[in-house]
Amino acid sequence: MKVMAGNEKGMAMVIALIALFLMSVLGAMAYTTSESEIQGAKNYKVMNVSLYAAERGVEYAKSDPAIYTAVGTGSVNLPMGGVSLESNGGDATGAVEYLMRGNPPRGSGMDATEFDANYFAINVEGTGPFNSRTEIEVNVAKIVPKN
């Protein structure tokens, strides 16, 4: 006849069930954490698409001389002349507005007795997937000879 030491019937099974429960809880927590990290990465990518679109619009507005010829003392909408700013799921629109004429900005290296600066405000809105939007406003000075 076998004698059980301390009546430990089924104790191994109880310990195994507790360990299984604890591992299940840890697995569920890891899954939840990874899902939220994946969603955060998707949101970051979507917002970057709209940011890059807005930056592309600003660079277009800074570099196209036709904009500053057309703006005069008013404003023009971006993009101009059939140019498309759409790329990689993002697009940009905006406006360039004339602000004022004055001395060249400090540090530009331009002599204020020979040159003036036309100051403009560039406002661009970039759009991306899932209606993401990024707005950028930049002030620009274009150096021109005095009349």
C-alpha positions as CSV (number, residue, x, y, z in Angstrom):
1,M,0.0,0.0,0.0
2,K,1.2,3.5,-0.9
3,V,1.4,6.2,1.7
4,M,0.9,9.8,0.5
5,A,3.2,12.3,2.1
6,G,1.2,15.2,3.4
7,N,-1.9,14.4,1.3
8,E,-0.7,16.4,-1.9
9,K,-3.3,14.9,-4.2
10,G,-3.7,17.1,-7.3
11,M,-1.3,19.8,-6.2
12,A,0.7,19.6,-9.4
13,M,-2.4,20.2,-11.4
14,V,-3.3,23.2,-9.4
15,I,0.2,24.7,-9.8
16,A,0.0,24.0,-13.6
17,L,-3.4,25.7,-13.9
18,I,-2.1,28.8,-12.0
19,A,1.0,28.9,-14.2
20,L,-1.2,28.6,-17.3
21,F,-3.5,31.4,-16.1
22,L,-0.5,33.7,-15.4
23,M,1.0,33.0,-18.9
24,S,-2.4,33.7,-20.5
25,V,-2.6,37.1,-18.7
26,L,0.9,38.0,-19.8
27,G,0.1,37.0,-23.4
28,A,-3.0,39.1,-23.5
29,M,-1.1,42.1,-22.1
30,A,1.6,41.7,-24.7
31,Y,-1.0,41.5,-27.5
32,T,-2.8,44.6,-26.3
33,T,0.5,46.5,-26.1
34,S,1.6,45.5,-29.5
35,E,-1.8,46.4,-31.1
36,S,-1.6,49.9,-29.6
37,E,2.0,50.3,-30.8
38,I,1.0,49.2,-34.4
39,Q,-1.8,51.8,-34.4
40,G,0.5,54.5,-33.2
41,A,3.0,53.7,-36.0
42,K,0.1,53.9,-38.5
43,N,-1.0,57.3,-37.2
44,Y,2.6,58.5,-37.4
45,K,2.9,57.4,-41.0
46,V,-0.4,59.0,-42.0
47,M,0.5,62.3,-40.3
48,N,3.9,62.3,-42.0
49,V,2.2,62.0,-45.4
50,S,0.3,65.3,-44.8
51,L,3.3,67.0,-43.3
52,Y,5.5,66.1,-46.3
53,A,2.7,67.3,-48.6
54,A,2.6,70.7,-46.8
55,E,6.4,71.0,-46.9
56,R,6.3,70.2,-50.6
57,G,3.8,73.0,-51.1
58,V,6.0,75.5,-49.1
59,E,9.1,74.6,-51.2
60,Y,7.1,75.0,-54.4
61,A,5.8,78.4,-53.2
62,K,9.4,79.5,-52.3
63,S,11.0,78.4,-55.5
64,D,8.5,79.3,-58.3
65,P,9.2,82.9,-59.5
66,A,5.9,83.0,-61.4
67,I,4.1,83.2,-58.0
68,Y,5.9,86.4,-57.0
69,T,5.3,88.0,-60.4
70,A,1.6,87.2,-60.2
71,V,1.0,88.1,-56.5
72,G,1.8,91.9,-56.9
73,T,0.4,93.4,-53.7
74,G,-2.4,90.9,-53.3
75,S,-2.4,87.1,-53.0
76,V,-2.4,84.0,-55.2
77,N,-3.7,80.5,-54.6
78,L,-1.4,77.5,-54.7
79,P,-0.7,75.6,-56.9
80,M,-0.5,77.8,-59.9
81,G,-0.6,77.1,-63.6
82,G,-1.8,73.5,-63.6
83,V,1.0,72.3,-61.3
84,S,0.0,69.3,-59.2
85,L,1.4,69.0,-55.7
86,E,-0.1,65.5,-55.3
87,S,2.3,62.7,-54.4
88,N,2.3,59.5,-52.3
89,G,-1.3,59.9,-51.2
90,G,-0.8,63.5,-50.1
91,D,-1.8,66.8,-51.6
92,A,-1.2,70.5,-50.8
93,T,-3.1,73.7,-51.4
94,G,-2.6,77.2,-50.0
95,A,-1.9,80.8,-50.8
96,V,1.0,83.3,-51.0
97,E,0.1,86.8,-49.7
98,Y,2.0,90.0,-50.1
99,L,2.7,91.6,-46.7
100,M,4.9,94.7,-47.3
101,R,8.0,96.2,-48.8
102,G,10.9,97.2,-46.5
103,N,14.6,96.9,-45.7
104,P,16.3,93.6,-46.3
105,P,16.3,91.3,-43.3
106,R,19.2,91.5,-40.9
107,G,22.0,89.1,-41.8
108,S,21.1,88.9,-45.4
109,G,24.2,90.6,-46.5
110,M,22.3,93.1,-48.6
111,D,22.9,96.8,-48.4
112,A,19.7,98.6,-47.4
113,T,20.7,101.7,-49.5
114,E,20.7,99.5,-52.7
115,F,18.2,96.8,-52.0
116,D,14.7,96.4,-50.6
117,A,12.8,93.2,-49.7
118,N,9.3,92.2,-50.5
119,Y,7.8,90.2,-47.6
120,F,5.3,87.4,-48.2
121,A,3.3,85.0,-46.1
122,I,3.0,81.4,-47.4
123,N,0.1,79.4,-45.9
124,V,-0.1,75.8,-47.0
125,E,-2.3,72.9,-45.9
126,G,-1.2,69.4,-46.6
127,T,-3.7,66.6,-46.7
128,G,-3.1,62.9,-46.4
129,P,-5.0,59.6,-46.0
130,F,-7.9,59.4,-43.5
131,N,-8.5,63.2,-43.7
132,S,-5.2,63.9,-42.0
133,R,-4.2,67.6,-42.2
134,T,-1.1,69.7,-41.5
135,E,-0.9,73.4,-41.8
136,I,2.3,75.4,-42.2
137,E,2.8,79.1,-42.3
138,V,6.1,80.6,-43.4
139,N,7.2,84.2,-44.0
140,V,9.6,84.8,-46.9
141,A,11.6,87.9,-48.0
142,K,12.5,88.3,-51.7
143,I,15.4,90.7,-52.2
144,V,14.9,93.3,-55.0
145,P,16.9,96.3,-56.2
146,K,15.7,99.7,-55.2
147,N,13.9,101.6,-57.9
